[in-house]
């Protein structure tokens, strides 16, 4: 995969993770409901844990993106 394609993928996935973390259009509840209906979830998987997990993932991905852009 080329460098630009990899950076673009990280940007898109980081932006999608931010959408879930900020609960845009109730996405965290939709993820929770989907997992409850298909996989079956425990009581520890709440929309808050979904938002926290995707928030952490977004921070890591966007930090990697920034470091990747800073490299020569």
Wavefront OBJ file of the C-alpha trace (Angstrom):
o trace
v 0.000 0.000 0.000
v 1.360 3.400 -0.864
v 2.157 5.936 1.805
v -0.645 8.298 0.755
v -3.219 5.524 0.693
v -2.182 4.471 4.193
v -2.398 8.041 5.491
v -5.791 8.464 3.814
v -7.070 5.254 5.387
v -5.924 6.413 8.834
v -7.621 9.768 8.324
v -10.918 8.177 7.287
v -10.882 5.607 10.084
v -9.867 8.255 12.636
v -12.713 10.514 11.506
v -15.186 7.631 11.711
v -13.945 6.836 15.212
v -14.473 10.462 16.221
v -18.030 10.317 14.902
v -18.741 7.381 17.215
v -16.880 8.994 20.133
v -18.916 12.203 19.849
v -22.105 10.124 19.418
v -23.131 11.855 16.214
v -26.670 10.762 15.278
v -26.728 8.328 18.205
v -24.123 6.019 16.667
v -22.954 4.547 19.991
v -26.472 3.339 20.753
v -26.732 1.841 17.252
v -23.458 -0.059 17.684
v -24.595 -1.281 21.106
v -28.023 -2.328 19.784
v -26.460 -4.136 16.793
v -24.099 -6.076 19.026
v -26.902 -6.896 21.464
v -29.084 -8.288 18.687
v -26.417 -10.302 16.870
v -23.572 -11.237 19.185
v -25.121 -10.792 22.608
v -23.391 -8.396 24.943
v -22.603 -8.361 28.609
v -23.686 -5.602 30.942
v -20.232 -4.014 30.691
v -20.658 -3.091 27.038
v -22.694 0.077 27.254
v -22.882 2.997 24.836
v -20.494 4.845 27.170
v -17.853 2.128 26.823
v -18.386 2.117 23.049
v -17.809 5.889 22.973
v -14.724 5.665 25.227
v -13.204 2.857 23.170
v -13.724 4.636 19.871
v -12.476 7.906 21.396
v -9.237 6.233 22.445
v -8.947 4.605 19.020
v -9.487 7.962 17.301
v -6.796 9.663 19.384
v -4.275 6.925 18.609
v -5.067 6.883 14.888
v -4.945 10.651 14.488
v -1.684 10.823 16.452
v -0.224 8.183 14.123
v -1.457 10.216 11.183
v 0.245 13.357 12.488
v 3.507 11.497 13.051
v 3.261 9.940 9.579
v 2.821 13.361 7.994
v 5.783 14.757 9.934
v 8.154 12.099 8.617
v 10.174 13.078 5.565
l 1 2 3 4 5 6 7 8 9 10 11 12 13 14 15 16 17 18 19 20 21 22 23 24 25 26 27 28 29 30 31 32 33 34 35 36 37 38 39 40 41 42 43 44 45 46 47 48 49 50 51 52 53 54 55 56 57 58 59 60 61 62 63 64 65 66 67 68 69 70 71 72
